[in-house]
Amino acid sequence: MLIELLKLSLMLTVFLKLSLMLTELLKLSLILTELLKLSLIDTELLKLSLILTELLKLSLIVTELLQLSLMLTEFLKLSLIHTDLLKL
């Protein structure tokens, strides 16, 4: 009877060790899940960065257009002056 109890105790010990190993694996799985979430966040941040880059490019184009508009305004002023001079 004692030998049977010892065998059962040994089996129980093995099961407990396996249970601890499983617990550790579950912890690692949770850590991996968190890392994957962070990776997804990183991916979204990269997408947002690309969008921001495109917006900055558009902003540069708008700046160039404004500069051209200023040049055109100056040209029109000169044209008006020229017209006034021709009238004289």
C-alpha angles and dihedrals in degrees: 000000000000091000090053090051090049091051091050090047090051091049090049090051090052091049091050091051090050089048090053090049090050090050090053091049090052090051090051090048090054091050090050090050090053091048090052090051089052090049090053090050089049090051091051091049090052090051090050090049090054090050090049090051090053090048090052090051089052089048090054090051090051090050090052090049091051090051090051089049090053090049090050090050090052090048091051090050090052090046090053090049089049091050091050090050091051090053089058 
